[in-house]
C-alpha cells in the first residue's frame, strides 16, 4: 500500500509541476495573472507536502 501511495503522490507532484508551473513560466497573460497562478501552485505544493508528511508519520514503523 505504501508503494501505491508514493507512486500516486509522485504522479500528482509531476502533474502539478507540469500544469501549474507551465502557465507561470510560459503564459502570455499579465504579471498579476502569473503571480496569482504561482501562489495557487505553491499552496497546492504545500497541501500535497502536508498530506505526504502526515501519511509518512502515521505509517512510520517503530
Chimera marker file (.cmm) of the C-alpha trace (Angstrom):
<marker_set name="trace">
<marker id="1" x="0.000" y="0.000" z="0.000" r="1" g="1" b="0" radius="0.5"/>
<marker id="2" x="2.894" y="2.365" z="0.723" r="1" g="1" b="0" radius="0.5"/>
<marker id="3" x="4.283" y="1.882" z="-2.762" r="1" g="1" b="0" radius="0.5"/>
<marker id="4" x="0.949" y="2.719" z="-4.374" r="1" g="1" b="0" radius="0.5"/>
<marker id="5" x="0.677" y="5.882" z="-2.267" r="1" g="1" b="0" radius="0.5"/>
<marker id="6" x="4.201" y="7.017" z="-3.158" r="1" g="1" b="0" radius="0.5"/>
<marker id="7" x="3.643" y="6.356" z="-6.869" r="1" g="1" b="0" radius="0.5"/>
<marker id="8" x="0.350" y="8.259" z="-6.739" r="1" g="1" b="0" radius="0.5"/>
<marker id="9" x="1.849" y="11.220" z="-4.883" r="1" g="1" b="0" radius="0.5"/>
<marker id="10" x="4.819" y="11.306" z="-7.250" r="1" g="1" b="0" radius="0.5"/>
<marker id="11" x="2.463" y="11.406" z="-10.214" r="1" g="1" b="0" radius="0.5"/>
<marker id="12" x="0.416" y="14.176" z="-8.589" r="1" g="1" b="0" radius="0.5"/>
<marker id="13" x="3.545" y="16.260" z="-7.922" r="1" g="1" b="0" radius="0.5"/>
<marker id="14" x="4.656" y="15.802" z="-11.541" r="1" g="1" b="0" radius="0.5"/>
<marker id="15" x="1.217" y="16.809" z="-12.857" r="1" g="1" b="0" radius="0.5"/>
<marker id="16" x="1.090" y="19.885" z="-10.624" r="1" g="1" b="0" radius="0.5"/>
<marker id="17" x="4.556" y="20.856" z="-11.809" r="1" g="1" b="0" radius="0.5"/>
<marker id="18" x="3.681" y="20.382" z="-15.470" r="1" g="1" b="0" radius="0.5"/>
<marker id="19" x="0.243" y="22.002" z="-15.459" r="1" g="1" b="0" radius="0.5"/>
<marker id="20" x="0.978" y="24.541" z="-12.728" r="1" g="1" b="0" radius="0.5"/>
<marker id="21" x="4.407" y="25.911" z="-13.487" r="1" g="1" b="0" radius="0.5"/>
<marker id="22" x="3.939" y="25.794" z="-17.256" r="1" g="1" b="0" radius="0.5"/>
<marker id="23" x="1.389" y="28.626" z="-17.243" r="1" g="1" b="0" radius="0.5"/>
<marker id="24" x="3.524" y="30.612" z="-14.794" r="1" g="1" b="0" radius="0.5"/>
<marker id="25" x="6.612" y="30.431" z="-16.987" r="1" g="1" b="0" radius="0.5"/>
<marker id="26" x="5.140" y="30.347" z="-20.488" r="1" g="1" b="0" radius="0.5"/>
<marker id="27" x="1.816" y="32.209" z="-20.292" r="1" g="1" b="0" radius="0.5"/>
<marker id="28" x="1.351" y="35.424" z="-22.182" r="1" g="1" b="0" radius="0.5"/>
<marker id="29" x="-1.016" y="36.881" z="-19.575" r="1" g="1" b="0" radius="0.5"/>
<marker id="30" x="-0.407" y="39.805" z="-17.291" r="1" g="1" b="0" radius="0.5"/>
<marker id="31" x="2.078" y="39.730" z="-14.450" r="1" g="1" b="0" radius="0.5"/>
<marker id="32" x="-0.748" y="39.704" z="-11.889" r="1" g="1" b="0" radius="0.5"/>
<marker id="33" x="-2.242" y="36.617" z="-13.508" r="1" g="1" b="0" radius="0.5"/>
<marker id="34" x="1.113" y="34.834" z="-13.398" r="1" g="1" b="0" radius="0.5"/>
<marker id="35" x="1.672" y="35.727" z="-9.751" r="1" g="1" b="0" radius="0.5"/>
<marker id="36" x="-1.813" y="34.543" z="-8.780" r="1" g="1" b="0" radius="0.5"/>
<marker id="37" x="-1.184" y="31.247" z="-10.587" r="1" g="1" b="0" radius="0.5"/>
<marker id="38" x="2.173" y="30.892" z="-8.825" r="1" g="1" b="0" radius="0.5"/>
<marker id="39" x="0.570" y="31.483" z="-5.418" r="1" g="1" b="0" radius="0.5"/>
<marker id="40" x="-2.077" y="28.829" z="-6.140" r="1" g="1" b="0" radius="0.5"/>
<marker id="41" x="0.593" y="26.344" z="-7.288" r="1" g="1" b="0" radius="0.5"/>
<marker id="42" x="2.663" y="26.970" z="-4.147" r="1" g="1" b="0" radius="0.5"/>
<marker id="43" x="-0.414" y="26.414" z="-1.979" r="1" g="1" b="0" radius="0.5"/>
<marker id="44" x="-1.105" y="23.131" z="-3.790" r="1" g="1" b="0" radius="0.5"/>
<marker id="45" x="2.524" y="22.056" z="-3.216" r="1" g="1" b="0" radius="0.5"/>
<marker id="46" x="2.218" y="22.878" z="0.491" r="1" g="1" b="0" radius="0.5"/>
<marker id="47" x="-1.035" y="20.923" z="0.778" r="1" g="1" b="0" radius="0.5"/>
<marker id="48" x="0.439" y="17.897" z="-1.002" r="1" g="1" b="0" radius="0.5"/>
<marker id="49" x="3.566" y="18.056" z="1.153" r="1" g="1" b="0" radius="0.5"/>
<marker id="50" x="1.456" y="18.262" z="4.315" r="1" g="1" b="0" radius="0.5"/>
<marker id="51" x="-0.595" y="15.230" z="3.223" r="1" g="1" b="0" radius="0.5"/>
<marker id="52" x="2.542" y="13.260" z="2.363" r="1" g="1" b="0" radius="0.5"/>
<marker id="53" x="4.279" y="14.071" z="5.649" r="1" g="1" b="0" radius="0.5"/>
<marker id="54" x="1.155" y="13.174" z="7.603" r="1" g="1" b="0" radius="0.5"/>
<marker id="55" x="0.969" y="9.816" z="5.841" r="1" g="1" b="0" radius="0.5"/>
<marker id="56" x="4.646" y="9.093" z="6.434" r="1" g="1" b="0" radius="0.5"/>
<marker id="57" x="4.465" y="9.989" z="10.132" r="1" g="1" b="0" radius="0.5"/>
<marker id="58" x="1.280" y="7.957" z="10.597" r="1" g="1" b="0" radius="0.5"/>
<marker id="59" x="2.706" y="4.851" z="8.930" r="1" g="1" b="0" radius="0.5"/>
<marker id="60" x="6.235" y="5.033" z="10.301" r="1" g="1" b="0" radius="0.5"/>
<marker id="61" x="7.313" y="1.649" z="11.613" r="1" g="1" b="0" radius="0.5"/>
<marker id="62" x="8.936" y="1.688" z="15.007" r="1" g="1" b="0" radius="0.5"/>
<link id1="1" id2="2" r="1" g="1" b="0" radius="0.2"/>
<link id1="2" id2="3" r="1" g="1" b="0" radius="0.2"/>
<link id1="3" id2="4" r="1" g="1" b="0" radius="0.2"/>
<link id1="4" id2="5" r="1" g="1" b="0" radius="0.2"/>
<link id1="5" id2="6" r="1" g="1" b="0" radius="0.2"/>
<link id1="6" id2="7" r="1" g="1" b="0" radius="0.2"/>
<link id1="7" id2="8" r="1" g="1" b="0" radius="0.2"/>
<link id1="8" id2="9" r="1" g="1" b="0" radius="0.2"/>
<link id1="9" id2="10" r="1" g="1" b="0" radius="0.2"/>
<link id1="10" id2="11" r="1" g="1" b="0" radius="0.2"/>
<link id1="11" id2="12" r="1" g="1" b="0" radius="0.2"/>
<link id1="12" id2="13" r="1" g="1" b="0" radius="0.2"/>
<link id1="13" id2="14" r="1" g="1" b="0" radius="0.2"/>
<link id1="14" id2="15" r="1" g="1" b="0" radius="0.2"/>
<link id1="15" id2="16" r="1" g="1" b="0" radius="0.2"/>
<link id1="16" id2="17" r="1" g="1" b="0" radius="0.2"/>
<link id1="17" id2="18" r="1" g="1" b="0" radius="0.2"/>
<link id1="18" id2="19" r="1" g="1" b="0" radius="0.2"/>
<link id1="19" id2="20" r="1" g="1" b="0" radius="0.2"/>
<link id1="20" id2="21" r="1" g="1" b="0" radius="0.2"/>
<link id1="21" id2="22" r="1" g="1" b="0" radius="0.2"/>
<link id1="22" id2="23" r="1" g="1" b="0" radius="0.2"/>
<link id1="23" id2="24" r="1" g="1" b="0" radius="0.2"/>
<link id1="24" id2="25" r="1" g="1" b="0" radius="0.2"/>
<link id1="25" id2="26" r="1" g="1" b="0" radius="0.2"/>
<link id1="26" id2="27" r="1" g="1" b="0" radius="0.2"/>
<link id1="27" id2="28" r="1" g="1" b="0" radius="0.2"/>
<link id1="28" id2="29" r="1" g="1" b="0" radius="0.2"/>
<link id1="29" id2="30" r="1" g="1" b="0" radius="0.2"/>
<link id1="30" id2="31" r="1" g="1" b="0" radius="0.2"/>
<link id1="31" id2="32" r="1" g="1" b="0" radius="0.2"/>
<link id1="32" id2="33" r="1" g="1" b="0" radius="0.2"/>
<link id1="33" id2="34" r="1" g="1" b="0" radius="0.2"/>
<link id1="34" id2="35" r="1" g="1" b="0" radius="0.2"/>
<link id1="35" id2="36" r="1" g="1" b="0" radius="0.2"/>
<link id1="36" id2="37" r="1" g="1" b="0" radius="0.2"/>
<link id1="37" id2="38" r="1" g="1" b="0" radius="0.2"/>
<link id1="38" id2="39" r="1" g="1" b="0" radius="0.2"/>
<link id1="39" id2="40" r="1" g="1" b="0" radius="0.2"/>
<link id1="40" id2="41" r="1" g="1" b="0" radius="0.2"/>
<link id1="41" id2="42" r="1" g="1" b="0" radius="0.2"/>
<link id1="42" id2="43" r="1" g="1" b="0" radius="0.2"/>
<link id1="43" id2="44" r="1" g="1" b="0" radius="0.2"/>
<link id1="44" id2="45" r="1" g="1" b="0" radius="0.2"/>
<link id1="45" id2="46" r="1" g="1" b="0" radius="0.2"/>
<link id1="46" id2="47" r="1" g="1" b="0" radius="0.2"/>
<link id1="47" id2="48" r="1" g="1" b="0" radius="0.2"/>
<link id1="48" id2="49" r="1" g="1" b="0" radius="0.2"/>
<link id1="49" id2="50" r="1" g="1" b="0" radius="0.2"/>
<link id1="50" id2="51" r="1" g="1" b="0" radius="0.2"/>
<link id1="51" id2="52" r="1" g="1" b="0" radius="0.2"/>
<link id1="52" id2="53" r="1" g="1" b="0" radius="0.2"/>
<link id1="53" id2="54" r="1" g="1" b="0" radius="0.2"/>
<link id1="54" id2="55" r="1" g="1" b="0" radius="0.2"/>
<link id1="55" id2="56" r="1" g="1" b="0" radius="0.2"/>
<link id1="56" id2="57" r="1" g="1" b="0" radius="0.2"/>
<link id1="57" id2="58" r="1" g="1" b="0" radius="0.2"/>
<link id1="58" id2="59" r="1" g="1" b="0" radius="0.2"/>
<link id1="59" id2="60" r="1" g="1" b="0" radius="0.2"/>
<link id1="60" id2="61" r="1" g="1" b="0" radius="0.2"/>
<link id1="61" id2="62" r="1" g="1" b="0" radius="0.2"/>
</marker_set>
